[in-house]
Amino acid sequence: MCGIAGLFLKNRSLEPELGALTAAMLTVLTDRGPDSAGFAIYGSGAPGEIKLTLRAPVYFDFEAMAAGLNLSVTRRDDHAVLAVPAAREAHVRSFLAANHPEVAIVSSGARMELFKGVGLPSDVSNRFGLSGMSGSHAIGHTRMATESAVTTQGAHPFSTGPDQCLVHNGSLSNHNDIRRRLIREHMSFETQNDTEVAAGYLSWKLRSGAKLDEALTSALDTLDGFYTFVVGTETGFGVLRDPVACKPAVMAETDDYVAFGSEYRALVDLPGISKAHLFEPEPAKVYFWERPTREGPTREGAA
């Protein structure tokens, strides 16, 4: 079932509205996945700094922990974003593992922040203040848990590399074999979810030097099953459907943005949607858009 959404802004003047637009898209998709929800948002970053998104029990004192490390932190409910100089990231990770095993590192990256939890999409969005967030692009997911327990850990998106995350509607049939192969390549996994395996595969390809569109193309030959992926990286946004494409998907493109939704109704409140180019992504075709730098040009197309 599940519902997935993505929004990539070409027009930088819309960046303050990214969170509000994404929250509305997820809320519309509630009946596709009322059990849990999550989103990754790509906002601003500071040179030489890494954002670690953390999750802990609600009583955990993120502020005291950050003060002890002489770092700044922004708390959002039971998550927090810790700003870490890149040179200290390994030390901070080791410190957390040794002293605060109750703290999970949800994601890392120069620009990405990732939040997820159990509950309705609107409730999860409100808990984390999604509507007030700004950035260049975001992806989100609403989950209908049909094969596993409803937990925050099992909610989407999944992040398995810096500034990389993936949401997925569908099911993979060979994910256990792929997981074993990736573990031999020193990838690690937190859950048994097939979507985390797909994220790990793409992270491994990107880590090996592939571009986002190249990694997605490779996935067509490696990942078996039925799926629609929406993927985020620091600079890009990509979409891929399997060769059968039995899961619903619709996209809209204007001069201001590119949007993805599991259903058209997720897009109807976007600005200028009445003049957008609407289309269904073709099976086994990679779509990607990226901005190499915040000053550079937008790259877009389909492979």
Backbone bond lengths (Angstrom), bond angles and torsions (degrees), N, CA, C in turn:
res aa  C-N    CA-C-N  psi(-1)  N-CA   C-N-CA  omega(-1)  CA-C   N-CA-C  phi
1 M - - - 1.471 - - 1.534 108.34 -
2 C 1.294 117.87 -90.41 1.469 124.72 173.48 1.528 113.42 47.31
3 G 1.292 115.55 154.31 1.456 121.81 174.43 1.516 109.46 -132.44
4 I 1.298 116.27 135.82 1.461 119.92 179.22 1.523 109.73 -128.11
5 A 1.328 114.62 151.30 1.459 121.21 -178.04 1.517 109.03 -145.72
6 G 1.300 115.49 152.37 1.457 120.83 176.31 1.516 110.02 -152.36
7 L 1.322 115.78 148.48 1.462 120.82 179.79 1.519 108.83 -144.38
8 F 1.316 115.76 123.64 1.463 123.58 178.86 1.523 107.54 -119.46
9 L 1.329 116.18 119.18 1.463 120.61 -175.70 1.524 111.13 -93.55
10 K 1.316 115.77 123.97 1.460 121.26 171.12 1.523 110.90 -85.48
11 N 1.313 115.59 -36.02 1.463 122.43 -177.76 1.529 109.02 -89.15
12 R 1.319 116.61 110.59 1.467 120.59 -175.61 1.526 112.89 -65.99
13 S 1.314 118.25 -19.44 1.464 119.52 178.58 1.529 112.03 -68.33
14 L 1.333 117.01 -17.18 1.456 121.34 178.72 1.531 112.96 -87.29
15 E 1.318 117.93 -5.87 1.467 120.08 -174.03 1.525 113.87 -57.31
16 P 1.336 120.61 -36.66 1.474 118.73 176.92 1.530 113.53 -63.44
17 E 1.337 117.65 -17.70 1.464 121.73 -178.47 1.529 113.28 -96.62
18 L 1.329 117.58 -0.51 1.464 120.04 -173.56 1.528 112.10 -57.04
19 G 1.324 117.06 -48.17 1.455 119.73 -177.42 1.515 112.56 -62.85
20 A 1.320 116.96 -44.83 1.460 120.75 -178.85 1.526 110.99 -63.79
21 L 1.322 117.00 -41.08 1.461 120.30 179.52 1.525 110.94 -66.03
22 T 1.324 116.83 -41.83 1.459 121.20 179.74 1.527 111.03 -66.33
23 A 1.332 116.88 -42.12 1.463 120.71 178.26 1.523 111.14 -59.17
24 A 1.317 116.86 -42.05 1.467 120.57 179.34 1.523 111.00 -64.39
25 M 1.325 117.57 -41.04 1.461 120.76 179.31 1.525 111.25 -62.42
26 L 1.336 116.63 -43.40 1.463 119.96 179.88 1.528 111.54 -66.04
27 T 1.328 115.99 -40.51 1.469 119.65 -178.39 1.520 111.19 -61.92
28 V 1.317 117.20 -39.58 1.465 121.27 179.43 1.536 110.82 -62.14
29 L 1.326 117.06 -29.50 1.460 121.01 -176.74 1.534 112.90 -89.70
30 T 1.322 117.36 14.40 1.464 121.66 -174.23 1.518 113.92 -50.87
31 D 1.331 117.83 -45.54 1.461 117.81 -174.14 1.526 112.96 -74.89
32 R 1.311 118.23 -3.92 1.460 120.97 171.72 1.534 111.40 -85.81
33 G 1.342 117.07 -15.18 1.453 118.97 -178.90 1.503 112.50 -170.99
34 P 1.341 118.67 77.41 1.452 120.65 -175.55 1.524 114.51 -84.78
35 D 1.340 117.89 -1.91 1.464 120.04 -172.78 1.520 113.70 -80.72
36 S 1.327 117.21 -37.76 1.460 121.25 179.46 1.516 109.01 -156.86
37 A 1.293 115.52 164.50 1.468 120.09 -179.12 1.523 109.31 -153.89
38 G 1.317 115.30 162.08 1.455 119.70 177.72 1.510 110.34 -168.94
39 F 1.318 114.71 167.70 1.461 119.76 -178.58 1.521 110.16 -157.10
40 A 1.309 115.19 153.15 1.459 123.00 171.42 1.507 107.36 -119.56
41 I 1.314 115.85 133.47 1.459 120.27 -178.30 1.524 108.91 -126.85
42 Y 1.318 115.77 134.73 1.457 122.07 -177.59 1.521 108.74 -103.97
43 G 1.324 115.24 102.32 1.454 121.43 -178.13 1.512 111.59 -108.55
44 S 1.312 115.72 -150.69 1.456 120.26 -178.49 1.522 110.52 -80.48
45 G 1.302 115.66 158.13 1.460 121.96 176.31 1.516 110.20 -140.27
46 A 1.316 115.69 158.20 1.466 120.98 179.16 1.520 109.31 -102.51
47 P 1.333 118.36 138.70 1.473 120.64 179.29 1.526 111.17 -54.96
48 G 1.326 115.53 134.55 1.450 120.81 177.22 1.516 115.02 74.28
49 E 1.330 117.28 13.46 1.454 121.27 -175.97 1.525 110.58 -123.99
50 I 1.323 116.52 143.35 1.459 123.54 177.91 1.522 108.98 -115.43
51 K 1.325 115.56 138.47 1.457 120.64 173.88 1.534 108.52 -96.27
52 L 1.322 117.07 124.03 1.452 121.82 170.90 1.523 107.89 -105.67
53 T 1.333 116.82 116.60 1.461 120.01 173.38 1.523 107.34 -86.72
54 L 1.332 115.82 124.21 1.458 122.27 -175.90 1.524 110.28 -114.47
55 R 1.323 116.32 154.04 1.465 122.22 173.46 1.524 108.36 -132.12
56 A 1.334 116.10 137.92 1.463 120.79 -179.47 1.523 108.51 -152.19
57 P 1.338 118.39 170.01 1.460 119.92 173.07 1.523 110.58 -56.63
58 V 1.332 116.65 150.67 1.460 121.17 -172.84 1.527 112.48 -60.32
59 Y 1.314 117.51 -24.75 1.464 119.80 -179.29 1.530 112.89 -80.98
60 F 1.327 117.67 -7.72 1.471 119.95 -174.79 1.526 110.72 -66.96
61 D 1.335 116.09 138.02 1.469 122.29 -177.72 1.533 109.53 -92.90
62 F 1.345 115.98 85.80 1.462 120.35 178.65 1.529 110.93 -61.03
63 E 1.318 116.41 -38.71 1.468 120.75 -175.29 1.529 111.07 -63.45
64 A 1.333 116.86 -43.19 1.468 119.70 179.56 1.526 110.94 -65.93
65 M 1.328 116.06 -40.95 1.457 119.45 178.42 1.528 110.89 -61.13
66 A 1.352 115.95 -46.50 1.464 120.12 -179.35 1.523 111.46 -63.89
67 A 1.342 116.93 -39.40 1.461 120.27 179.01 1.519 110.71 -62.47
68 G 1.335 116.87 -38.75 1.453 120.27 178.54 1.517 112.92 -64.91
69 L 1.323 116.26 -27.23 1.469 121.54 177.86 1.526 112.23 -94.15
70 N 1.336 116.36 -1.90 1.470 122.33 -176.99 1.528 110.63 58.91
71 L 1.343 114.80 46.04 1.457 121.55 179.61 1.522 108.98 -127.32
72 S 1.329 116.31 158.86 1.457 121.08 176.68 1.525 109.49 -94.58
73 V 1.339 115.85 148.36 1.451 120.80 -177.45 1.524 108.89 -142.40
74 T 1.335 115.97 145.33 1.462 122.83 174.22 1.507 108.18 -120.08
75 R 1.322 116.00 115.46 1.459 120.59 -177.62 1.527 110.88 -88.48
76 R 1.343 115.12 138.94 1.467 122.40 172.99 1.529 107.30 -136.01
77 D 1.331 114.82 94.89 1.459 122.02 -178.30 1.532 109.49 57.92
78 D 1.351 118.70 -123.51 1.458 119.51 -178.93 1.524 112.64 -91.32
79 H 1.330 117.28 9.82 1.459 123.35 172.93 1.533 109.03 -112.41
80 A 1.308 116.10 162.87 1.457 121.13 174.55 1.514 108.92 -154.95
81 V 1.328 116.05 149.91 1.457 121.41 177.68 1.523 107.72 -108.95
82 L 1.321 115.41 116.99 1.457 123.09 -178.95 1.514 109.32 -100.25
83 A 1.334 117.03 123.83 1.464 121.82 179.29 1.526 108.65 -88.52
84 V 1.333 116.98 118.34 1.457 122.23 -172.08 1.526 110.11 -126.69
85 P 1.345 118.94 126.71 1.456 118.91 171.05 1.521 109.69 -56.26
86 A 1.328 116.87 135.39 1.460 120.08 -175.16 1.526 112.45 -54.15
87 A 1.325 117.04 -34.33 1.462 120.97 -178.75 1.528 111.86 -68.03
88 R 1.337 117.65 -18.19 1.462 121.10 -178.34 1.526 113.36 -103.96
89 E 1.318 117.59 1.09 1.465 119.26 -174.16 1.521 112.31 -58.76
90 A 1.322 118.02 -47.22 1.466 120.51 -178.71 1.525 110.95 -60.51
91 H 1.336 116.84 -41.09 1.466 120.69 178.85 1.529 111.10 -62.98
92 V 1.326 116.89 -44.49 1.457 120.56 -178.68 1.525 110.60 -64.61
93 R 1.312 117.08 -41.72 1.466 120.17 177.24 1.530 110.89 -60.32
94 S 1.311 116.75 -44.35 1.463 120.62 179.32 1.522 110.96 -64.21
95 F 1.331 116.55 -40.43 1.462 121.41 178.75 1.522 110.69 -61.35
96 L 1.318 116.62 -46.32 1.461 120.22 -179.59 1.527 111.10 -63.07
97 A 1.319 116.98 -43.80 1.465 120.39 -179.31 1.524 111.39 -62.41
98 A 1.330 116.72 -38.41 1.463 120.81 -175.79 1.526 112.99 -80.82
99 N 1.338 117.19 -33.48 1.455 120.59 -170.78 1.528 115.03 -111.81
100 H 1.330 116.72 -21.11 1.461 119.59 -176.81 1.531 110.40 -138.04
101 P 1.318 117.41 68.61 1.469 119.66 -179.06 1.522 113.17 -63.22
102 E 1.345 116.78 -16.76 1.458 120.13 177.87 1.520 112.95 -76.57
103 V 1.334 117.43 -7.10 1.465 122.34 -179.61 1.526 109.43 -98.03
104 A 1.323 116.50 123.74 1.463 121.68 176.91 1.525 109.80 -101.66
105 I 1.318 116.79 139.28 1.459 121.55 173.52 1.531 107.33 -89.75
106 V 1.318 115.58 109.72 1.461 121.21 -174.92 1.524 110.95 -79.67
107 S 1.329 116.56 -38.20 1.460 120.45 -178.65 1.515 109.67 -163.03
108 S 1.320 115.15 167.08 1.457 121.47 174.09 1.522 108.47 -142.75
109 G 1.312 115.82 157.51 1.455 119.21 177.54 1.505 112.55 162.99
110 A 1.314 115.37 163.44 1.455 120.33 177.98 1.525 111.23 -71.90
111 R 1.346 117.35 -30.04 1.462 120.42 -174.53 1.519 113.87 -128.90
112 M 1.308 118.41 -23.26 1.460 121.24 -171.21 1.523 112.51 -82.90
113 E 1.336 115.15 137.31 1.450 123.09 168.11 1.525 107.16 -124.64
114 L 1.353 116.79 138.47 1.460 120.53 -172.69 1.525 109.53 -130.91
115 F 1.329 115.95 129.53 1.461 122.20 -177.15 1.519 109.54 -134.88
116 K 1.336 116.43 137.99 1.454 119.14 178.71 1.523 109.98 -157.07
117 G 1.344 114.96 155.88 1.439 119.18 -178.59 1.509 111.97 -169.53
118 V 1.315 115.52 173.03 1.457 122.66 178.14 1.524 109.18 -82.33
119 G 1.337 115.86 139.29 1.455 119.95 177.57 1.511 112.74 130.48
120 L 1.324 115.10 179.09 1.461 121.64 178.82 1.527 110.40 -64.45
121 P 1.330 117.98 148.42 1.460 120.16 177.99 1.527 113.74 -53.56
122 S 1.331 117.25 -40.51 1.462 119.40 -179.63 1.523 110.93 -65.72
123 D 1.334 116.92 -39.81 1.460 120.16 179.74 1.529 111.14 -67.27
124 V 1.336 116.38 -43.16 1.463 119.87 179.22 1.524 110.36 -64.35
125 S 1.334 117.35 -43.72 1.463 120.92 178.29 1.518 111.36 -60.36
126 N 1.334 116.84 -42.54 1.461 120.45 -179.87 1.519 112.15 -67.96
127 R 1.327 117.19 -38.66 1.463 120.47 178.92 1.516 111.93 -56.13
128 F 1.324 115.49 -40.34 1.457 119.96 -174.57 1.524 113.67 -98.69
129 G 1.324 117.32 -0.14 1.451 119.86 178.12 1.513 114.07 68.89
130 L 1.334 116.58 36.48 1.463 120.24 -177.56 1.517 112.06 -56.57
131 S 1.309 118.52 -40.11 1.468 120.85 -175.37 1.517 113.12 -60.73
132 G 1.314 118.13 -22.75 1.453 120.69 -179.73 1.509 114.54 -93.75
133 M 1.325 117.98 2.70 1.458 121.02 -176.69 1.532 110.76 -90.16
134 S 1.321 115.09 148.84 1.463 120.68 177.68 1.518 109.33 -122.87
135 G 1.333 115.54 163.00 1.453 119.89 179.26 1.510 111.28 166.03
136 S 1.324 115.22 -172.62 1.461 121.18 -176.33 1.518 113.03 -96.46
137 H 1.337 117.43 -32.68 1.453 119.85 178.66 1.524 109.93 -157.71
138 A 1.329 115.64 159.48 1.452 122.02 -177.76 1.509 109.48 -153.59
139 I 1.328 116.00 152.40 1.457 121.55 171.29 1.521 108.31 -131.87
140 G 1.334 116.30 151.10 1.452 120.27 -177.81 1.515 111.67 -146.16
141 H 1.335 115.25 167.24 1.458 120.82 -173.65 1.518 109.87 -150.93
142 T 1.313 116.80 140.12 1.455 122.81 169.44 1.517 107.27 -119.03
143 R 1.319 116.87 132.32 1.459 120.03 -169.20 1.519 112.63 -111.43
144 M 1.323 114.88 131.97 1.456 123.22 166.59 1.531 105.94 -104.41
145 A 1.330 116.86 104.65 1.463 120.95 -173.90 1.523 109.79 -79.62
146 T 1.322 116.51 102.36 1.463 121.24 -177.43 1.523 112.22 -106.14
147 E 1.328 117.87 -15.25 1.459 120.13 -174.12 1.522 113.86 -127.04
148 S 1.319 119.06 -3.03 1.457 120.32 -177.10 1.515 109.83 -154.27
149 A 1.330 116.03 171.76 1.458 121.46 -177.02 1.529 111.05 -66.24
150 V 1.318 114.85 151.97 1.459 120.57 176.78 1.527 107.87 -85.13
151 T 1.308 116.36 103.77 1.457 121.95 179.94 1.518 109.68 -137.86
152 T 1.334 116.16 158.34 1.458 119.87 175.79 1.519 110.39 -63.63
153 Q 1.328 117.32 -39.78 1.459 120.61 -179.61 1.524 111.36 -60.51
154 G 1.345 116.30 -35.12 1.453 119.74 -178.72 1.509 114.66 -86.33
155 A 1.345 116.96 -2.53 1.464 119.91 177.77 1.528 110.52 -73.78
156 H 1.306 116.04 160.23 1.455 122.62 178.91 1.531 109.05 -104.00
157 P 1.324 120.32 160.37 1.457 129.56 4.78 1.540 112.95 -74.07
158 F 1.340 113.86 166.53 1.452 121.38 171.65 1.523 108.80 -112.00
159 S 1.318 114.64 135.40 1.460 120.75 178.06 1.518 108.55 -120.92
160 T 1.325 116.55 126.05 1.463 121.65 -178.44 1.524 112.11 -126.83
161 G 1.324 116.99 12.78 1.457 121.44 177.90 1.512 109.70 -163.32
162 P 1.311 118.13 162.10 1.467 121.04 -178.10 1.523 112.24 -57.96
163 D 1.335 115.86 126.20 1.462 122.69 177.79 1.522 112.88 59.70
164 Q 1.328 117.43 22.17 1.459 121.29 -178.86 1.527 110.00 -121.68
165 C 1.323 116.63 134.22 1.465 119.55 175.23 1.521 109.35 -154.49
166 L 1.330 114.55 165.41 1.457 120.12 -174.59 1.520 109.52 -147.52
167 V 1.330 115.80 140.89 1.458 122.40 167.60 1.524 107.76 -121.02
168 H 1.335 115.45 156.24 1.459 119.95 -164.85 1.518 109.58 -149.96
169 N 1.303 116.00 134.98 1.456 122.51 169.84 1.515 106.81 -119.75
170 G 1.336 116.84 114.85 1.451 119.80 -178.59 1.509 111.47 141.73
171 S 1.325 116.38 -155.89 1.458 121.30 -178.37 1.523 109.74 -154.21
172 L 1.331 116.23 136.24 1.458 121.66 175.76 1.521 109.48 -97.86
173 S 1.325 116.69 147.48 1.467 120.79 -178.78 1.520 113.02 -103.57
174 N 1.341 118.46 -17.94 1.468 120.49 -176.99 1.523 112.24 -118.39
175 H 1.350 116.89 25.52 1.455 119.00 -173.96 1.527 113.19 -68.66
176 N 1.332 118.03 -30.93 1.462 118.41 179.69 1.524 111.53 -66.26
177 D 1.313 116.59 -39.25 1.464 119.98 176.37 1.527 110.71 -66.56
178 I 1.326 117.15 -43.01 1.468 120.52 178.98 1.525 110.09 -63.83
179 R 1.343 117.42 -39.47 1.467 119.99 178.98 1.531 110.59 -59.36
180 R 1.333 116.72 -45.99 1.466 119.75 179.59 1.524 111.40 -60.83
181 R 1.317 116.81 -40.66 1.467 120.47 178.63 1.524 111.08 -64.39
182 L 1.320 117.20 -41.27 1.458 120.85 -178.23 1.526 111.72 -71.24
183 I 1.324 117.41 -33.93 1.466 119.67 175.90 1.523 110.32 -61.36
184 R 1.324 116.27 -36.85 1.470 119.06 176.04 1.521 111.46 -66.67
185 E 1.346 117.10 -20.34 1.463 121.87 176.28 1.537 110.89 -94.35
186 H 1.332 115.97 15.67 1.473 123.51 175.09 1.529 113.11 72.17
187 M 1.320 117.28 24.32 1.447 120.84 169.20 1.524 108.24 -85.86
188 S 1.330 116.94 148.26 1.462 120.58 178.14 1.527 109.49 -123.38
189 F 1.348 116.18 153.93 1.453 121.98 -176.25 1.524 109.94 -134.05
190 E 1.333 115.54 144.51 1.459 121.61 -178.04 1.526 112.80 -97.78
191 T 1.345 117.48 -20.82 1.455 121.09 -175.57 1.525 109.60 -135.82
192 Q 1.343 114.96 177.94 1.459 121.33 174.62 1.526 111.17 -97.37
193 N 1.313 117.91 10.53 1.456 122.58 -174.96 1.525 110.98 -69.90
194 D 1.333 116.53 135.54 1.460 119.94 179.70 1.527 112.29 -65.77
195 T 1.339 116.86 -28.41 1.456 119.80 179.88 1.526 111.12 -66.47
196 E 1.321 117.09 -36.09 1.464 119.15 177.36 1.526 110.81 -64.47
197 V 1.329 116.76 -34.25 1.466 120.26 176.65 1.527 110.37 -65.12
198 A 1.328 116.87 -43.61 1.465 119.97 177.71 1.519 110.49 -60.57
199 A 1.339 116.85 -43.47 1.464 120.27 177.45 1.516 110.61 -61.51
200 G 1.336 116.38 -42.32 1.461 120.08 179.80 1.517 112.27 -64.04
201 Y 1.325 116.59 -38.51 1.466 119.43 178.67 1.527 110.82 -62.27
202 L 1.336 116.37 -45.99 1.458 119.25 -179.82 1.529 111.11 -65.81
203 S 1.340 117.39 -39.47 1.463 120.55 177.87 1.525 110.45 -61.59
204 W 1.317 116.41 -40.57 1.462 120.52 179.01 1.531 110.70 -63.38
205 K 1.332 116.37 -42.82 1.461 119.21 178.28 1.534 111.32 -64.83
206 L 1.332 116.58 -43.03 1.464 119.77 179.26 1.522 110.89 -65.43
207 R 1.312 116.47 -39.57 1.468 121.14 177.78 1.528 110.69 -62.82
208 S 1.330 116.03 -29.12 1.462 120.79 -179.85 1.520 112.81 -82.74
209 G 1.344 116.34 -1.49 1.456 119.83 174.99 1.507 115.86 110.65
210 A 1.318 118.06 -0.89 1.460 120.46 179.75 1.523 110.83 -74.28
211 K 1.315 116.37 150.44 1.460 121.94 169.94 1.535 107.86 -79.68
212 L 1.331 116.02 164.96 1.454 119.57 -177.40 1.523 111.66 -57.26
213 D 1.324 117.68 -46.55 1.460 119.56 -178.97 1.524 111.51 -65.24
214 E 1.335 117.54 -34.18 1.464 120.79 177.74 1.527 110.92 -67.92
215 A 1.338 116.45 -40.31 1.461 120.13 178.92 1.526 111.04 -64.41
216 L 1.329 117.02 -41.50 1.453 120.55 179.28 1.528 111.40 -66.48
217 T 1.320 116.94 -39.94 1.461 120.17 177.20 1.519 110.77 -60.97
218 S 1.320 116.46 -41.79 1.460 120.93 178.12 1.521 111.37 -63.06
219 A 1.322 117.31 -34.25 1.462 120.96 -179.76 1.519 112.25 -60.88
220 L 1.320 117.04 -30.38 1.465 120.06 -179.89 1.521 111.92 -61.03
221 D 1.329 117.52 -31.62 1.464 121.85 -179.08 1.521 112.13 -89.53
222 T 1.332 117.57 -11.98 1.466 120.56 -171.13 1.524 113.38 -112.21
223 L 1.328 117.56 -40.15 1.453 121.65 -174.53 1.529 110.45 -95.42
224 D 1.314 116.19 119.01 1.461 121.63 179.65 1.522 109.91 -97.35
225 G 1.324 115.75 146.22 1.449 120.97 178.31 1.512 110.60 131.65
226 F 1.325 115.58 -164.30 1.462 119.73 175.42 1.516 107.90 -118.80
227 Y 1.324 115.80 135.51 1.461 118.64 -171.60 1.516 111.32 -164.31
228 T 1.305 114.01 151.53 1.458 122.76 162.40 1.517 105.98 -126.18
229 F 1.322 116.24 123.81 1.460 122.30 179.23 1.521 109.78 -107.54
230 V 1.327 115.87 139.45 1.452 122.16 162.90 1.525 105.91 -121.99
231 V 1.316 116.38 126.66 1.460 122.25 -170.32 1.519 110.11 -124.25
232 G 1.315 115.91 140.91 1.458 120.67 174.51 1.517 111.36 -119.91
233 T 1.320 116.67 141.76 1.457 123.42 169.02 1.528 107.48 -129.14
234 E 1.308 116.99 178.08 1.462 120.18 -178.23 1.520 112.01 -55.41
235 T 1.330 116.85 -38.08 1.453 120.47 -175.54 1.518 113.69 -113.21
236 G 1.333 118.24 -4.08 1.455 117.79 -168.48 1.501 116.29 -141.90
237 F 1.312 112.85 174.74 1.465 124.35 -173.65 1.525 105.48 -148.96
238 G 1.338 116.86 125.04 1.456 119.58 -177.49 1.508 112.57 -135.14
239 V 1.328 116.08 155.89 1.465 123.29 -179.53 1.522 108.71 -134.53
240 L 1.342 116.34 138.01 1.458 121.10 176.32 1.517 109.81 -147.34
241 R 1.326 115.64 133.06 1.464 122.06 171.24 1.524 108.71 -113.07
242 D 1.333 115.83 149.56 1.458 119.88 179.74 1.531 110.19 -69.04
243 P 1.338 118.45 169.69 1.472 120.53 -175.66 1.518 115.29 -61.84
244 V 1.339 118.12 -22.94 1.460 120.44 177.94 1.523 111.03 -87.56
245 A 1.333 116.22 -36.99 1.475 122.72 176.55 1.524 112.57 56.64
246 C 1.342 116.02 52.71 1.459 118.82 -179.25 1.522 112.60 -85.69
247 K 1.332 118.12 -10.11 1.454 121.22 177.99 1.531 109.86 -89.56
248 P 1.334 117.96 139.40 1.473 120.34 -176.58 1.523 112.00 -68.16
249 A 1.314 115.43 148.18 1.464 120.89 178.91 1.523 108.97 -163.55
250 V 1.323 116.25 141.84 1.455 121.26 176.79 1.522 108.17 -145.54
251 M 1.318 115.88 145.64 1.451 121.13 179.79 1.519 110.62 -128.97
252 A 1.322 114.96 154.47 1.462 121.70 176.94 1.518 107.92 -134.72
253 E 1.327 116.60 136.61 1.461 120.54 178.44 1.518 110.04 -132.41
254 T 1.322 115.17 133.30 1.460 122.74 173.76 1.526 107.30 -131.44
255 D 1.314 116.38 -177.39 1.461 119.72 175.48 1.523 111.33 -68.63
256 D 1.344 117.18 -15.56 1.460 121.45 -175.14 1.524 114.13 -99.91
257 Y 1.335 118.23 -25.61 1.460 119.37 -173.56 1.525 111.46 -162.92
258 V 1.335 113.62 167.82 1.462 123.01 165.96 1.517 105.89 -124.39
259 A 1.323 117.00 132.23 1.456 121.23 -177.85 1.518 110.53 -129.22
260 F 1.320 115.03 146.31 1.460 122.15 177.05 1.523 109.02 -126.43
261 G 1.335 116.65 141.53 1.454 121.26 173.82 1.514 110.38 -148.26
262 S 1.330 116.32 148.79 1.458 119.52 174.56 1.526 111.10 -63.64
263 E 1.333 116.08 -26.67 1.447 121.69 177.28 1.531 108.91 -139.59
264 Y 1.315 115.99 154.26 1.459 120.28 -178.70 1.519 112.04 -60.61
265 R 1.327 116.99 -33.26 1.468 118.75 -176.66 1.522 112.57 -60.46
266 A 1.348 117.78 -20.98 1.461 119.81 176.60 1.528 111.73 -70.18
267 L 1.324 117.37 -16.02 1.461 121.91 -174.52 1.524 113.54 -103.90
268 V 1.324 117.90 -11.48 1.462 120.15 -165.76 1.524 113.95 -65.00
269 D 1.336 118.20 -23.04 1.459 119.49 -178.46 1.522 113.78 -96.88
270 L 1.317 117.50 5.36 1.460 120.16 177.31 1.527 110.48 -70.38
271 P 1.323 118.00 146.56 1.468 119.87 -179.19 1.528 111.39 -63.73
272 G 1.316 115.97 135.25 1.463 120.90 176.88 1.508 114.39 71.16
273 I 1.339 118.36 17.85 1.466 119.88 -176.08 1.529 111.29 -64.37
274 S 1.314 118.07 -27.92 1.468 120.17 -178.18 1.521 112.37 -65.75
275 K 1.331 117.17 -20.95 1.465 121.07 179.84 1.527 112.37 -108.19
276 A 1.331 116.42 6.32 1.462 120.46 -176.82 1.523 111.83 -73.85
277 H 1.314 115.30 153.23 1.460 121.04 169.42 1.523 106.96 -81.94
278 L 1.324 116.64 112.50 1.455 122.37 -178.80 1.525 109.53 -100.12
279 F 1.326 115.57 137.31 1.456 118.31 179.44 1.527 110.01 -158.39
280 E 1.322 114.68 156.61 1.460 120.73 174.06 1.521 107.88 -96.72
281 P 1.333 118.23 125.20 1.469 119.56 178.99 1.523 110.89 -57.05
282 E 1.308 115.94 135.09 1.461 120.28 -177.94 1.522 110.62 -74.32
283 P 1.329 117.41 152.47 1.461 120.25 177.06 1.527 111.59 -61.78
284 A 1.332 115.89 142.92 1.471 123.35 173.21 1.529 113.13 56.24
285 K 1.312 116.66 29.98 1.454 121.25 178.57 1.523 109.03 -122.29
286 V 1.314 116.22 128.48 1.458 121.42 -178.00 1.525 109.83 -87.35
287 Y 1.314 115.55 128.84 1.461 122.81 174.30 1.526 107.69 -114.71
288 F 1.313 117.53 135.70 1.458 119.85 -179.86 1.519 110.39 -150.95
289 W 1.294 114.09 149.19 1.460 122.60 174.74 1.521 107.10 -139.05
290 E 1.311 117.73 138.27 1.456 118.93 178.44 1.518 111.32 -151.57
291 R 1.320 114.41 155.68 1.456 122.33 173.32 1.526 106.42 -120.25
292 P 1.342 117.89 103.32 1.465 120.23 -175.34 1.521 113.99 -53.60
293 T 1.316 117.52 -38.11 1.463 122.05 173.16 1.518 106.65 -141.39
294 R 1.312 116.03 165.61 1.456 118.61 179.18 1.512 111.46 -68.87
295 E 1.340 116.49 -17.00 1.461 119.73 177.39 1.527 111.37 -99.17
296 G 1.331 116.02 -15.74 1.450 119.37 -173.33 1.518 113.19 -84.58
297 P 1.330 116.93 179.74 1.463 121.02 -177.16 1.514 112.58 -78.40
298 T 1.294 115.91 159.54 1.453 122.32 174.26 1.528 108.40 -81.36
299 R 1.328 115.94 131.43 1.460 121.33 175.65 1.510 107.24 -107.27
300 E 1.287 116.83 131.72 1.462 119.13 -177.57 1.513 109.73 -146.21
301 G 1.333 114.42 158.40 1.459 117.14 177.68 1.498 111.49 156.06
302 A 1.313 115.09 -168.90 1.460 122.40 178.93 1.511 107.87 -138.84
303 A 1.310 115.23 136.32 1.459 119.54 -179.73 1.517 110.20 -95.02
